[in-house]
């Protein structure tokens, strides 16, 4: 049985379809004697007569009818496997595991690229895991994530980063707060010094937490943190309830909540970088490399 090759199955299928050795040989672009020899060899291999032959007719035996059904399924499965492997090699099929921070879906570059990627490559499964920047590092090192979208962080040397974009940080204030009446672009970080602050919990360990506190310290501001939570959406909700003010990336302005105003600062250097990160020594799969290329080439700012 181990001597049966795919060509034997294709020869058999051609004869079974044509029920004529001459026409089958012509279809296969071979001469008739070798075709007859291969069919006989196939019958010897499996120990069954597949065709009834006489000078005028060729017909399938009962064993031949059963074998034809199975042979066609085998050829179809081989062709399907071949096509699948080819599509994966070309980056048209497969899986990309993408780590994202909670703010990443609100970045227009990210959402726009993922939408285009889905349209262009519908057979590629993009599996998204929401993890803060620091929690993405270990899965990237272990190969559990192909690519990570995170805030600027301290990374091991084996992780390579690309600057995806730099976006402004904005103040998040209750709509009824006196600061909300300031003209756009006139608010300064020092204006927040005496305000109750709603912020990330230190236990969450976000890179954004460290970056914002560092920038406040540079302006001589130690925030009066009265509420600590785990998610930016919760921060916005608590600000809308009047429990304090906060600072978040401008991309969160896409979350429109009643009772909240987003204000840009007068300082022009209050921003945060978003990085695209992958393992420097582990080659990206073709689908992952395609996604990275598309995201880096997208012209949307954020």
FENURGI-V489619 format. One line per field, one symbol per residue. ss: DSSP state (~ for helix, > for strand, _ for the rest). phi: phi as a letter, one per 40 degrees, with the letter a starting at -180 (. if undefined). burial: + if it has 9 or more other ideal C-beta (glycine too) atoms within 8 Angstrom, else -. Layout:
ss->???
phi->???
burial->???
//
This chain:
ss->_____~~~~~~~~~~~~~__~~~~~~~~___~~~~~~~~~~~~~~~____>>>____>>>_~~~~~~~~~~~~~~~~~~~~~~~~~~~~____>>>>>>>___~~~_~~~~~~~~~~~~~___>>>>>>>__~~~~~~~~~~____>>>>>_______>>>>>>>>>>>>>>>>___~~~~_____>_~~~~___>>>>>_~~~__~~~~~~~~~~~~_____>>>>>>__~~~~~~~~~____>>>>>~~~~~_____>>>>>>_____>>>>>>>>>______~~~~~~~~~~~~_____
phi->.cccbcccccccccccccfaccccccccgbccdcccccccccccccgaccbcbacbbbbcccccccccdcccccccccccccccccccccgbahbbbbcbcccdccccccccccccccccbccccccbbcacdcccccccccgcbcabbacdacbcccbbbbccabbccbcbbccccdccccddgbcbdcccdbccbbacccccgcccdccccccccccgbbcccbbbbcbcccdccccccgcibabaccccccccbdgbbbbcccccbcaacbbbbaccbbdccdccccccccccccccca
burial->---+---+++++++++-++-+--++--+---+--++-++-+++-++-+-+++-----+-++-+++-++--++-++--+-----+--++--+-++-+++++++++-+++++++++-+++--+--+-+--+-+++++++-+++---+++++++++-----+--+-++-+++++++++-+-++-+----+++-+++-++++++---+-++++-+++-+++-+-+-++--+-+--+-+++++++-+++++++++++------+++++++----+-++++++++----+++++++++-+++-+---+
//
